[in-house]
């Protein structure tokens, strides 16, 4: 069964890379990255610290969006070409009559299309990394990054020239040969560009390497793999045009799912964002007992007053989920002047504001009671502040979970705001992609299992 799957995947991959549309989309992606570099010079971006600064933030935004849209288009077109066309032309009968189990056929077709699109996206994302390395020409005094131009254009020209040469002398398929050569040539050219500075001088590899941008590119590839699974499922019952329509619909709906569904899942009111935190006593930073307190300064005055005694909730997410205090608690109405009283077993466990004055931008917070609130960690810079526990709408949560949410793979905000993408988030996004792909491939198998292909 594994041999059958790999054979079908290999055949599908060859069919996909022979499609002229794949090579055309790759070249369009490269040309659009050039135009993105030219057209983002008037964004008036501010210089900041991070992997992308100033106008390059808009360059990264447009570059990722360009690759995302082209990848979604390829998912719809190639999946339709390799599955629904075979059903329409009755060539699928040759495969299922071997006999080959239909789930094996679906999985093999998906693997072949996925590998072809992954290769195409890898090339387009390398072009994006070239453009980020070059940067936006913000002033007339800026110099062109000649190593980037020479290496990027040279690798593409060499691949196309060899593809044409092999087609003329050996009869090899031009799109297939050129596409297969573009990937290694472009990768080698990008690595070479990392070793060569703008002045054609040798530099360490990591000087211009952007690890967070690279992670964002990898997550974008996961999103397109989900769309490929959607296209495969749709193509088992629908024709070419309707498959592309379904892919486009899922693509748009997934980008708006946070607004349409996600905002109804978590019910809480965001009061502010923590700018600075500092333990009141440098030797007591645990925040898991009433004898330790934290000074908290918010970026702006909170939307609601936070007088002494008010419950203080905090979360790493603006939605308020998950809360870093792992239980529900209420405000405290007792005497706040006696710290010993706050540590009593008679006091209900709670995290409260113990000192504050209007406009309540500077607070002192404490985890009170002999049995304090269990916490995952103390409040930190960038956390979001709330006055109550976050309520969850189970119906909205179920609907939100059923619709693919490609926003989880869109890491532009994290990169442009210089917020590091953790390994755990990348792993969670990868697991989420695997689950979604598994669901849509299971749907494809169910739809195709009873399909009359005779």
Rosetta blueprint (number, residue, H / E / L):
1 X L
2 X H
3 X H
4 X H
5 X H
6 X H
7 X H
8 X H
9 X H
10 X H
11 X H
12 X H
13 X H
14 X H
15 X H
16 X H
17 X H
18 X L
19 X L
20 X H
21 X H
22 X H
23 X H
24 X H
25 X H
26 X H
27 X H
28 X H
29 X H
30 X H
31 X H
32 X H
33 X H
34 X H
35 X H
36 X H
37 X H
38 X H
39 X H
40 X L
41 X L
42 X L
43 X L
44 X L
45 X L
46 X L
47 X L
48 X L
49 X L
50 X L
51 X L
52 X L
53 X L
54 X L
55 X L
56 X H
57 X H
58 X H
59 X H
60 X H
61 X H
62 X H
63 X H
64 X H
65 X H
66 X H
67 X H
68 X H
69 X H
70 X H
71 X H
72 X H
73 X H
74 X H
75 X H
76 X H
77 X H
78 X H
79 X H
80 X H
81 X H
82 X H
83 X H
84 X H
85 X H
86 X H
87 X H
88 X H
89 X L
90 X L
91 X L
92 X H
93 X H
94 X H
95 X H
96 X H
97 X L
98 X L
99 X L
100 X L
101 X L
102 X H
103 X H
104 X H
105 X H
106 X H
107 X H
108 X H
109 X H
110 X H
111 X H
112 X H
113 X H
114 X H
115 X H
116 X H
117 X H
118 X H
119 X H
120 X H
121 X H
122 X H
123 X H
124 X H
125 X H
126 X H
127 X H
128 X H
129 X H
130 X H
131 X H
132 X H
133 X H
134 X H
135 X L
136 X L
137 X L
138 X L
139 X L
140 X L
141 X L
142 X L
143 X L
144 X L
145 X L
146 X H
147 X H
148 X H
149 X H
150 X H
151 X H
152 X H
153 X H
154 X H
155 X H
156 X H
157 X H
158 X H
159 X H
160 X H
161 X H
162 X H
163 X H
164 X H
165 X H
166 X H
167 X H
168 X H
169 X H
170 X H
171 X L
172 X L
173 X L
174 X H
175 X H
176 X H
177 X H
178 X H
179 X H
180 X H
181 X H
182 X H
183 X H
184 X H
185 X H
186 X H
187 X H
188 X H
189 X H
190 X H
191 X H
192 X H
193 X H
194 X H
195 X H
196 X E
197 X L
198 X L
199 X L
200 X L
201 X L
202 X E
203 X L
204 X L
205 X H
206 X H
207 X H
208 X L
209 X L
210 X L
211 X H
212 X H
213 X H
214 X H
215 X H
216 X H
217 X H
218 X H
219 X H
220 X H
221 X H
222 X H
223 X H
224 X H
225 X H
226 X H
227 X H
228 X H
229 X H
230 X H
231 X H
232 X H
233 X H
234 X H
235 X H
236 X L
237 X L
238 X L
239 X L
240 X H
241 X H
242 X H
243 X H
244 X H
245 X H
246 X H
247 X H
248 X H
249 X H
250 X H
251 X H
252 X H
253 X H
254 X H
255 X H
256 X H
257 X H
258 X H
259 X H
260 X H
261 X L
262 X H
263 X H
264 X H
265 X L
266 X E
267 X E
268 X L
269 X L
270 X L
271 X L
272 X E
273 X E
274 X E
275 X E
276 X E
277 X E
278 X E
279 X E
280 X L
281 X L
282 X L
283 X L
284 X L
285 X L
286 X L
287 X L
288 X L
289 X L
290 X L
291 X L
292 X L
293 X E
294 X E
295 X E
296 X E
297 X E
298 X E
299 X L
300 X L
301 X L
302 X L
303 X L
304 X L
305 X L
306 X L
307 X L
308 X L
309 X L
310 X L
311 X E
312 X L
313 X E
314 X E
315 X E
316 X L
317 X L
318 X L
319 X L
320 X L
321 X L
322 X L
323 X E
324 X L
325 X E
326 X L
327 X L
328 X L
329 X L
330 X L
331 X L
332 X L
333 X L
334 X L
335 X L
336 X L
337 X L
338 X L
339 X H
340 X H
341 X H
342 X H
343 X L
344 X L
345 X L
346 X L
347 X L
348 X L
349 X L
350 X E
351 X E
352 X E
353 X E
354 X E
355 X E
356 X E
357 X L
358 X L
359 X L
360 X L
361 X L
362 X E
363 X E
364 X E
365 X E
366 X E
367 X E
368 X E
369 X L
370 X L
371 X L
372 X L
373 X L
374 X L
375 X E
376 X L
377 X L
378 X L
379 X L
380 X L
381 X L
382 X L
383 X L
384 X E
385 X E
386 X E
387 X L
388 X L
389 X L
390 X L
391 X E
392 X E
393 X L
394 X H
395 X H
396 X H
397 X H
398 X H
399 X H
400 X H
401 X H
402 X H
403 X L
404 X L
405 X L
406 X H
407 X H
408 X H
409 X H
410 X L
411 X L
412 X H
413 X H
414 X H
415 X H
416 X H
417 X L
418 X L
419 X L
420 X L
421 X L
422 X L
423 X H
424 X H
425 X H
426 X H
427 X H
428 X H
429 X H
430 X H
431 X H
432 X H
433 X H
434 X H
435 X H
436 X H
437 X H
438 X H
439 X H
440 X H
441 X H
442 X H
443 X H
444 X H
445 X H
446 X H
447 X H
448 X H
449 X H
450 X L
451 X L
452 X L
453 X L
454 X L
